[in-house]
Amino acid sequence: MAVDSFGSNSFSVDIELPVLLNGRRQTSPARVVFKKIPREALTRWMLDQDGCYRSDKDLLTEVLLDVVNPYRPTQRSATSMLNDAIGDERTAAFLVAVFLQHCQAPGPGQTLLQDPG
């Protein structure tokens, strides 16, 4: 899984993304671009106003910037892949897990899940 950072605002992950093609679940190579969020915003991002965990679909609407197929960019539109990624519950949960694993904290070399000290 290759991870590229784009300054302090976003990062991309190259993955095999589970997608629905013609009603069948398959995987497709995808470059997923996420927005970074600061460490102190992580809890607010995951919880709703009542303190309950938000759905994976709701979480993704704030951090998922783009989904492209870097190998066959004309096969499916980015909009189609993005809609599938947000719309399918298992795919949404998978992408939230990928985001939490790779999102970068403001400090160099830290992830949101690491302590700064």
Buried (B, 14 or more C-beta within 10 A) or exposed (E): EEBEEEEEEBBBBBBEBBBEEEEEEEEBEBBBBBBBBBBEEBEEBBEEEEEEEBBBBBBBEEBBBBBBBEEEEEEBEBEEBBEBBBEBEEBBBBBBEBBBEBBBBEEEEEEBEEEEE
